[in-house]
Amino acid sequence: MKTVKSPFHFKGGVHPDYNKELARDKPIEKLPLPAELVVSMSQHLGAPAKCLVKVGDFVKRGQLIGEKNGFISVCVRAPADGKVKAVEKRLGPAGGKADAVVLDTTATPEPAPDANSPTPPPTNSPTPILPPLDWKTATREELLKRVEEAGICGMGGAGFPTSVKLNPPPGKRCEYLVLNGAECEPYLTADFRVMLERADRIRLGVEIMRKILGGPAVRIAIEANKPEAIAAMEKAFADIEGNVEIVVLPVLYPQGSEKHQIYATVGRVVPEPPALPIDVGCVVENVGTVAAIADAVEKGEPLLERVTTVSGDAVVEPKNILAPSGTKYADLVAFCGGEKEPPAKVISGGTMMGFAVSTLEIGTTKTTSGLLLLSKKKVFQYASGACINCGRCLRACPMNLNPALISKAVDANDIKAAEDASVMDCIECGACSFGCPAYRTITQSCRRAKNSIRARIAAEKAKAQAAKKS
């Protein structure tokens, strides 16, 4: 194992104020179990899980409450014992609504009618813990199944089902396993603390993943502003066998982007969609996901909780909190001592790719990496102006797009022109909006165009299927 500096540097990128000092030195703290959890069936990319419980059911920690509902989907397990208070649409971290199971964790199972009889089991067969596996003797198929039944998805971005990513299609082979420890989003330090405090679990997770993927080379990507994390990884991987390198990346947003991390670590370029990293022989996983794989295999522990950074200048004490999925934002803030002052903006995630939210009643998910409370000093009102053709968005875009052209096309409601300008290649990193002196909401324009294009494609597909049936 060796540590090297990244020899490859992608075009574009920006340098936002990172503000990581607020929480970076705060060790992970475990949140006491909240009285109520709001467990979404849509905690991942793809189809939401199919809810298996109903109001009045008592569920056990680890019990399957939402089954995988398609190839690109992930199961959901109860993060704690509790009684189902409601199954209803609830607001999620990204703004949309999805089915959610509301659990009363203070409830206890109702006694059996006959005092001499045992309490009846829950409606669904409880699985409070999965049987531990010996990863060295387990087959590849057994390990893949464990990742799937543990409900593991990517914990650093969109939440892609991990069992799918670790099972390349026929004809595709993983040559490089890239561990994403960049954490380039401002304020967020959850991955940083996981690398410091759970380096041994990351090491074990890598060993398991290498077995699943057929022994690829390993590249651990960490930005240069995290020397403590680099040292922790060097110690954990010191005696590992095979082609393993820690790649120190320049401090530049968005170094955490999957495609750009592949280029920064191994110099390979992922083609335009629908191409995926596996098409260039790479699989990228967040360090938190890797640690979760280790726990699922060795300890039989499903993905029921995660570390979330709560930060910003409007919270009393920023922290890195280990909390069960479904924890309401209000409970996270209360654990940090509450609000120092009324926040002018609350952001789910980081300041670059996160989503502003209007309530703290939202429940966390497997992908909730951060919650930010910002005061009036950190937020200002602005009006979007006309493009001044300065070219800053072109220089900032890491995907070599022309964001100004796309934004103008969307303003004119010319979605076709935006599509011709390759808007579907946009990774929505926000670098263009960050650098725009006219405060144009370019990223939002790209999202609008992409949503319109996806809706059109879906409608065309549905129309073709209907015509085929008739």
Secondary structure, DSSP 8 states (H G I E B T S, - for coil): -EEEE-----S--B-----GGGTTT--EEE----SEEEEES--SSSS--EE---TT-EE-TT-EEEE--SSS---EE-SS-EEEEEEEEEE-TTS-EEEEEEEETT------SSTTS-----SS---SS-----TTTS-HHHHHHHHHHTT-B-SSSS--BHHHHTS--TT----EEEEE----STT--HHHHHHHH-HHHHHHHHHHHHHHHTS-EEEEEEETT-HHHHHHHHHHTTT--SSEEEEEE-S-BTTT-HHHHHHHHH-----STT--GGGGTEEEEEHHHHHHHHIIIII---S-EEEEEEESTTBSS-EEEEEETTBBHHHHHHHTTSBSS--SEEEES-TTT-EEES-S--B--TT--EEEEE-GGG-------------HHHHH-TT---HHHHHHHHHTT-HHHHHHTTGGG-----HHHHH-TT---HHHHHHHHHHHHHHHHHHHHHHHHHHHH-
